[in-house]
Amino acid sequence: MSAGGVIMLGFAGTELPEWVAARLRGGVGGVCLFGDNIESPAQVRALTADIRQANPHAVIAIDEEGGDVTRLYYATGSPYPGNAILGRIDDEAYTASVAESVGHELRSVGVNLTFAPDIDINSNPDNPVIGVRSFGSTPELVARHAAAWVRGLQSTGVAASVKHFPGHGDTAQDSHLALPVVDRSGAELAARELVPFAAAVAAGTATIMTSHILLPQLDADAPATLSPRILQGLLRDEFGFDGLIVSDALDMKGASEQIGIPEAAVRAIIAGCDLLCIGPANTDEQIGGIEAAIDAAVTAGRISPSRLRDAADRVLALARSYPAEAQTGPHDEPQCDLDRTIAAFDVRTATRPGPTATIVALETPTNIAVGAAPWGPPAHVRVSEGDRLPDVAGQLVVIGRDNHRHGWVRDLIDEARATSSDVVVVDMGWPSDDRAYADVATFGASRHVGDALAKWWAQE
């Protein structure tokens, strides 16, 4: 059994490199597409066709969450509202319809797996990596919309991958950059974090993605991705989940900072992961090193041949169940309801931005999942840390994301409010509970939400 069958690699560029094609012909299980792999729908269709020519049973995955995290619209911003707004609208049929639209788009370009929906409960407003990717802060709401999104997406023939098991919402660290700790008991997790996952499993989710978080009351030694107690004991045995378990990207520091990616890959397979997401822009040498580490672990008896065979069989079964060859026909951009999104805003001011207002966007660092996709409405000025707000005679509109989490943003807003009586502060992220830095909270920053915000302030 080849180790390549459990590997999902990434690569640079908009065309399939020959080394990737060769590995696909040799049995590599899948490819994950990232923002820099995408130029246009026609280009993605050609790319996925080349991938399938090399391996007709390849899993072709993408991070398309239908909101701030987008890959199809990485250059322009997403035309979808995102999970937090869907949760605030709280219409499960509408959530399912948005997911169905995402699925049709992915199916039209030949993608058969999306790492969505994010069903973490954003119970910590200081969370730097989940935030508006979550449907909400209560288990029941998130569970209902998790199930609706899964059903809507999978009705199109594209597989869902709910994430990040067993829950990444109650953290104040980003597992791309560190190893977050969630110090909760099994009973506490069952009452909150695990509720949406149970709903997603009941709805038939094809795959579940793991999280690189440490849960010391379940396993004090290994993050969830590398923990047999959590993946085999909790997810397989207690939950009864029999689908594909996908690792979150193993290049993230929460998984591999201390042990390296090859060893993280070995431990993930031992723990119960079936498909290993390695991350973007891999090299032939890197993938070869990972395969060699897995083969050596089999030879040494650390990984049983049956465990590796079971994992590869699950990957192949998913690809056969969701073939998703690219459909022909035009690629129509979806039209989500701006008015429903506006109704989901939390507006705590009687002052609307006027037509002569100066709009300033505060450019705070984004997490790696969101990346550099365009966000929000057009702005007159974009300000970064260390810059000053412009001197304006009239109304000032200050727009940021997660304003309360950034000291320099709070300082600028405090200064603006102290020197002017005509300031409107907009938070397009997940605001603090007291809304101290959010006269208007939009709970999303996609292009669709930016359009909705512009429509709102143009209304009488």
Buried (B, 14 or more C-beta within 10 A) or exposed (E): BBBBBBBBBBBEEBBBBEBBBEBBEEBBBBBBBBBBBBBEBEBBBBBBBBBBEBBEBBBBBBBBBBBBBBBBBBBEBBBBBBBBBBBBBBEBEBBBBBBBBBBBBBBBBBBBBBBBBBBBBBBBBEBBBBBBBBBBBBBEBBBBBBBBBBBBBBEBBBBBBBBBBBBBBBBBBBBBBBBBBBEBEBEBBBEBBBBBBBBBBEBEBBBBBBBBBBBEEBBEEBBBBBBBBBBBBBBBEEBEBEBBBBBBBBBBBBBBBEEBBBBBBBBBBBBBBBBBBBBBBBEBEBBBBBBEBBBBBBEEEBBEEEBBEBBBBBBBBBBEBBEBBBBEEEBEEBEBBBEBBBEBBBBEEEBBBEEEBBBBBBBBEBBBBBBEBBBBBEBEBEBEBEBEBEEBEEBBBBBBBBBBBBEBBBEBBEEBBEEBEBBBBBBBBBBBEEBBBBBBBBBBBBBBBBBBBBBBBEEE
